[in-house]
C-alpha cells in the first residue's frame, strides 16, 4: 500500500525525533491521494496515534491528592477571583490536559484491540467520531504546547524552540483526515 507523508499529522508534540528514531518517525502515515482508509490502514493509524499520545501522556505529571483537593476547593469556592486564578494555574492545566489525553487514549485503545475487526463498523466509526471531538479541543492542545515552551513539561523529541509550531492546527488536520477518510465515506456507504 502506498503512503504519503502529511504534515506532522497529529501535531508537533507527538513527533518522536529521538536518538533511535528516523526522519520518517516524525510523521503519522496516512493513505495517499485516492487511497482508502481500509481496516488495515485504520488499525495502523489508531496504533500510531496511541503510541504518540502515550508518549506525551507519560510526561504530564499527576497531581498529588493535596493539589487536587486544593484545586477542587478553589474552583468550587464561589469566589470568581479564586476560580479564575485556580483555572489559570499549572496544576489545572496539567489536570485538564491529562483528562483529555486519557479520554483520547481510551478511544484509541478501543480501536487498537486485536478483535476490533470483528466489531460492527458503525461502532468503530462512532469511536473515530468521538476521537475527532477530542482532537479538536483546541484550548487543551494549545496549552500543552505552552507548558512545553515554558519548560513546565518536557515532551520527548520536541525541539526546544518551537514557537512557529501550532499543535491545535495539527490536531485539526488529523481530525479532518479522519472525517474525510473514515466518517464521511461510512455515511456514504463507501467504507469497508
N, C-alpha and C positions, 0 to 999 in steps of 0.2 A: 504494500500500500504506500502510495506517495504521500509525503507530508510536506508542508511548508512551515517555515518558522514565522510566527507572527511576532509582533512587539512583545516584550516580556509579558506573556499572555495572561498571567494572573495579575501581578503587579510587582514593582521593584523589590518589595520586601520578601517576596517569595523566590527571588533569584538566588541560586546557590552557586556562587563563584568561590569555590574552596580550593585548597591545595590539590585535592584528588579529583576535582571536577574538570570537565572540559567546557569549551565555549558553548557547546550545544546544551549543556545543563542549565543555561541561563533562560531557556525558553520552554514553554509548555508546547508540545507538539499538537497541532490541530490539523484536520484534514485540509488538503489544498483546495483551490478553487474547483468547484464542481464535484468534489468528493462528498460522500455521505458520512454522517455520524453513525456508523454501524454499531452494533452492540460491542464489538471488539474495540472500536475507537472510543466509545463512551466509557468502557471499563478502564482503558488506559488513561483517558483524561481525568476521570474521577480519582484514580490512584495517584497520578502526578499531582493533582491539586491537594489531595490528602497529605501526601509526603511533604509538600512545601508548607502547607498550613501547620502541620505538626511541628516543623522546624521553628516556625515563628512562635507558636503557642508555648514551646518549651522555654523561651527566653522572657516571657511575661511573668513577673513574679506573682505568686499567690499572696493575697492579703492575710495577715495574721488575724486570729479571732478578735483581738483588741482593735485592730484597724477597721475591720468590718463593723464591729459594734459602734465605734466612734462615727464612722461614715453614715451608718444607718440612723444613728441618733441625730446627726446634723441634718441629714436630708429629710427627716420627719419632724424636725423641730417646730415647724410652722413659722419660723422666722425667715423671711425672704433673703436677708443678707447672709445668714448662715447657710441657707440652702444653696445660694449662688456660689459662695466660697467653697463649700464642700463639693459642689458639682464641678468646679474647676481644679480640684486637687489631682495630683498624680495618682493617688490611691483610687479615686473614682474612675480615672481614665484606664488604669490597669483593670479594674473590675469590669467596666463596660467592654473593653477590648477582649478580655478573657471570656466573657459571656458570649460575645459574637463568635469568637474563634471556636469555642466549644460547641455552639449550635451548628456551625459550619462543619466541624469535624464529625458530629453526629450524622449529618446528612450524607457526607462523603463516605463515612464508614458503612452506612446502609447501602450505598451504591457500589461499594467495593467487595461486599461479601461474596464468597465463591458461588453461591447459588442465585445471585441477582438475576441471571439469565432466565431462571425458572419463574421469577416473579412477574406478575402481569405488567405489560409495557406501560399501561396507564399509571400504575403505581410508581414506576420508575420515573416517568415524565413529571408526575406531580412532585416527586422529590427533587428533580432537577429545577423545577419552577420555584420551589421553596429555597433552593440554593441560590438562585438568581436574586431572590429577595434579600438574602444575607449579603451577597456580593455588592449590592447597590446601596448599602448603608454607608454612604459617603463620609459622614462625620467620624465614624469609628476608624475607617481605613486611613483617613487623613490624620487622625490623632496618633495612630500607630507610627506614621512617618515622622510626626513632630516629636514623639517620645524618642525615636531613634536619633534624630538630628540633635536633640538636646542632650544626648548621651545618657538618658534615663534608662534605656534598654539598649542592648547591642544585638541587632539582628544578624545572624550568621550570613557571611558572604556579601553583605551590603557595603558598598563603598561609603567612606566617611563623608564625603561632600556630595550630597545627592539633592541639592536644593532644586535642580531642574526636574526631578522625578515627581510624579504625581500618582500615588497609589490608588486613589479613588478612580482616576481615569482608567488605569489598567484593570481594576476590578470591573468597571463598567464594560470594558471591552470583552472580558471573558464572559460576563453576563449576556452581552449582546450575541456572542458566538453560540452560547447555549440556547438562547431564544431562537436564533435564526437556524441553527443546525439541529436542534432537538425538539423544542416545544412547537414551533410553527409547523415543521414537517409532520409531527404527530397529529396536530389539529387538521392538517390537510390530508391525512391518511397515507403519507409517504414514508413514515419512519418504520423501519423493521427491526 
